[in-house]
């Protein structure tokens, strides 16, 4: 989601990174429909593939961590360039207002699409039947923030940042400086990712498989605040030390990516061992799974920042377009992935073909609706702070 004001030294690499993470959200929410392993959602296609599990596990490792790191980075940028009051006003305009406007229709659209999908699964026909919804004490009651949980949590992180900034301004400067230097040192050393992953592993050990998952609750459990807040807080520190850390990540991104892959394979092996055991999951095993997986999250996040800074530092037309559309695509893609998944259910196609069809169809509708309904309208001002102007065609210019 757009967070940085226009400036001559705008970091286009981070815009390009955000655009890529946005598109991977579509891939992630399509993959969940075709998992071979346990699914966090009640709707599921009749065809599954291990490719979906691999995509789910790998994308989940870095996508939201990168988003929270970037969010913290740009909030720190807003604080420095515009001040505390302007930052809070910007966050209310870009986060609170869009959530209030779009959550009700998106929630209704997701619910309708989910009911259609469940009816297709149960009866093979189109229909709506609320009795098909999951029941039981483990099912959350009340409305859910759905995939907009990131927007909701980021809003509160931004407000907490304002409170923390106000408080730190009234404290001796040595404390925040020492904290910033400590986090900077962890982000700049080979063993720092492991240390940063330790509190995440402690939080993850509260879950059976060691992995913190979004609940969608309007009042999320403390585990989610702690897990996501650490990445967000690192983003704030990253802004303060961007010169040294950016240079380091650009030089070392292949090494960081390779080390992250090793940690990912270790986490996968431990998860496989957990799946094979017939005993009650133990906290120590969940801790080691979470430690390996979250170390991978840190390493891959650093590697992606370095990769994009090195390879995509300049604006590119198509990437800029994707970045501009990313907020809109984030808001509306979820009901589309569910709806296209319901339409594809039962078709005699391989799971990989269905996934590709859903990804392409969702992407096409998202980008077409953005171009026709958002880019040149007030909705773009609401989401991105700017409204694009249509460029007249050469024929029209010549005729005038």
SVG drawing of the C-alpha trace seen along z (x, -y; Angstrom):
<svg xmlns="http://www.w3.org/2000/svg" viewBox="-29 -22 58 64">
<polyline fill="none" stroke="black" stroke-width="0.4" points="0.0,0.0 1.4,-3.4 3.0,-5.1 5.8,-7.3 5.2,-10.8 6.6,-11.9 10.2,-13.0 13.2,-13.3 15.0,-10.5 12.0,-8.1 13.1,-4.5 11.6,-3.0 13.1,0.4 10.8,0.6 7.8,-0.4 8.8,2.4 9.2,4.8 5.8,3.9 4.1,4.5 5.7,7.9 4.5,8.9 1.0,7.7 0.8,10.0 2.1,12.9 -0.9,12.4 -3.1,13.6 -0.8,16.6 -1.0,17.4 -4.8,17.2 -5.2,19.3 -2.7,21.9 -4.6,22.3 -7.6,23.7 -5.4,26.6 -3.4,27.6 -2.7,31.3 -2.1,30.6 -4.6,29.2 -6.2,26.0 -7.0,23.0 -10.1,22.3 -13.3,24.4 -13.5,24.1 -11.2,26.4 -11.0,27.7 -11.5,31.3 -7.9,31.4 -4.8,30.8 -1.1,30.6 2.1,30.4 3.0,27.4 0.3,25.5 1.8,26.5 5.2,25.4 4.0,22.1 2.0,21.5 4.8,22.3 7.5,20.4 5.5,17.2 4.1,17.1 7.6,17.1 8.6,13.7 5.5,11.9 4.0,10.4 7.3,9.9 8.5,7.8 5.2,5.9 5.5,5.1 9.2,4.1 8.3,1.7 5.4,0.4 7.6,-0.5 10.2,-2.0 7.7,-4.3 6.1,-5.4 9.5,-6.4 10.0,-8.3 6.7,-10.1 7.6,-11.0 10.9,-12.6 9.7,-14.4 6.2,-15.5 6.1,-15.3 4.0,-13.5 0.6,-15.0 0.9,-14.8 1.9,-11.1 -1.1,-10.3 -3.4,-12.2 -1.9,-10.4 -2.3,-7.0 -6.0,-7.8 -6.6,-8.8 -4.8,-5.9 -5.6,-3.1 -8.6,-3.9 -10.8,-5.5 -10.3,-2.8 -10.9,-0.1 -14.2,-1.7 -15.2,-2.2 -14.2,1.2 -14.4,3.7 -18.3,4.0 -18.7,4.7 -15.5,6.9 -16.7,8.9 -20.1,9.4 -18.6,10.4 -16.2,12.9 -19.1,14.4 -21.2,14.8 -18.4,16.3 -17.6,18.7 -21.2,19.9 -21.3,20.5 -18.1,22.5 -19.3,24.6 -22.5,25.3 -20.5,26.5 -18.4,28.7 -21.4,30.3 -24.0,30.5 -22.1,29.8 -24.5,27.0 -24.8,23.3 -26.7,22.2 -26.6,20.5 -27.0,22.4 -25.7,21.0 -26.0,24.3 -22.9,25.4 -20.7,22.9 -18.3,24.6 -19.7,24.9 -18.2,25.6 -16.3,24.0 -13.1,23.7 -14.7,21.6 -14.4,17.8 -17.7,16.1 -18.6,12.8 -17.3,10.8 -13.8,11.3 -11.3,8.8 -10.4,11.5 -7.3,10.6 -7.7,7.0 -6.3,8.0 -3.0,6.5 -4.6,3.1 -6.4,3.2 -3.2,4.2 -1.0,1.7 -3.4,-1.1 -3.0,-0.3 0.8,0.1 0.9,-3.4 -1.0,-4.9 1.2,-3.1 4.2,-4.4 2.9,-8.0 2.5,-7.3 5.9,-5.7 7.5,-8.6 5.8,-11.2 7.1,-9.2 10.7,-8.8 10.9,-12.5 10.6,-13.0 13.2,-10.5 17.0,-10.7 18.2,-10.1 20.6,-7.4 17.9,-4.7 16.3,-4.9 19.8,-5.3 21.1,-2.2 17.9,-0.2 18.3,-1.4 22.0,-0.5 21.3,3.0 18.6,3.8 20.9,2.4 23.7,4.7 21.4,7.7 20.3,6.8 23.9,6.4 25.4,9.7 25.2,13.3 23.9,14.5 21.5,11.6 18.6,13.3 18.7,16.1 18.6,13.8 15.7,11.8 13.9,15.1 14.2,16.2 11.2,14.1 9.2,15.2 10.0,18.8 8.9,18.3 5.6,16.9 5.3,19.7 5.7,22.4 2.2,21.5 0.9,23.0 0.9,26.7 3.0,26.4 5.0,23.4 3.6,21.0 1.6,17.9 -1.4,17.6 -3.7,14.5 -7.0,15.1 -8.9,12.3 -10.2,11.1 -10.8,7.4 -8.9,8.0 -6.1,10.3 -4.3,12.4 -1.0,11.0 1.0,13.6 0.0,11.8 0.8,8.4 4.2,9.5 5.1,11.5 4.1,8.8 5.2,5.9 8.8,7.1 9.1,6.9 7.3,3.6 9.7,2.3 12.7,3.5 11.4,1.4 11.5,-1.7 15.1,-1.0 15.9,-0.1 15.0,-3.6 17.4,-5.1 20.2,-2.9 19.3,-2.5 22.6,-3.6 24.7,-0.8 22.0,1.9 20.9,1.3 24.5,1.5 25.0,4.7 21.9,6.4 22.8,5.5 26.2,7.1 25.0,10.2 21.6,11.0 22.6,14.2 24.2,15.5 21.2,14.4 18.8,16.1 20.9,19.3 21.0,19.3 17.3,18.7 16.7,21.6 18.6,23.9 16.5,22.8 13.3,23.3 14.4,26.9 15.1,27.5 11.7,26.1 10.1,28.3 11.8,31.4 10.7,30.7 7.1,30.1 7.2,33.4 8.4,35.1 5.6,33.4 3.0,34.7 4.3,38.2 4.1,38.4 1.0,39.9 1.6,38.2 0.4,34.9 2.6,32.1 5.2,30.9 6.2,27.3 10.0,28.0 9.4,29.3 7.1,26.3 9.8,24.0 12.5,25.4 10.1,25.3 9.3,21.7 13.0,20.8 14.0,22.3 11.0,20.9 11.3,17.3 15.1,17.2 14.2,18.0 11.7,15.1 14.3,12.6 17.0,13.9 14.7,13.9 13.3,10.4 16.8,9.0 17.7,10.8 14.6,9.5 15.3,5.9 18.9,6.3 17.9,7.9 15.4,5.2 17.8,2.4 20.4,3.9 18.3,5.2 15.3,2.9 16.4,-0.5 14.8,-2.6 11.1,-3.1 9.8,-0.8 6.5,-1.6 4.8,1.7 6.2,2.1 5.1,-1.5 1.6,-0.6 1.5,2.5 2.7,0.5 -0.1,-2.1 -2.7,0.6 -1.4,2.6 -3.8,1.2 -6.8,1.7 -5.7,5.3 -5.1,6.0 -8.6,4.9 -10.6,6.8 -8.6,9.9 -9.8,12.2 -13.5,12.6 -12.3,13.1 -10.0,15.9 -12.9,17.6 -15.4,17.0 -13.1,18.2 -12.2,21.2 -15.9,22.1 -16.4,21.8 -13.4,24.1 -14.5,26.7 -15.3,30.0 -13.8,29.3 -11.6,32.2 -8.4,30.2 -5.1,30.7 -4.8,28.6 -1.9,26.7 -4.0,25.7 -6.8,24.5 -4.4,22.5 -2.9,20.8 -6.4,20.0 -7.5,18.6 -4.4,16.5 -4.6,15.1 -8.4,14.4 -8.1,12.7 -5.2,10.6 -7.0,9.6 -10.2,8.5 -8.2,6.7 -6.1,4.7 -9.0,4.0 -11.2,2.8 -8.4,0.6 -7.8,-1.0 -11.5,-1.5 -12.9,-2.4 -10.0,-3.6 -6.9,-5.0 -8.6,-8.1 -11.2,-8.6 -11.5,-9.8 -11.0,-6.3 -7.4,-6.6 -7.1,-9.7 -8.6,-7.9 -6.2,-4.9 -3.0,-6.5 -3.3,-10.2 -3.2,-11.0 -5.5,-10.8 -4.0,-10.0 -4.9,-12.1 -5.8,-10.4 -3.3,-11.0 -5.1,-12.0 -4.5,-9.8 -2.3,-11.2 -5.4,-11.2 -7.4,-13.2 -4.6,-15.7 -4.2,-16.1 -7.9,-16.6 -8.1,-19.3"/>
</svg>
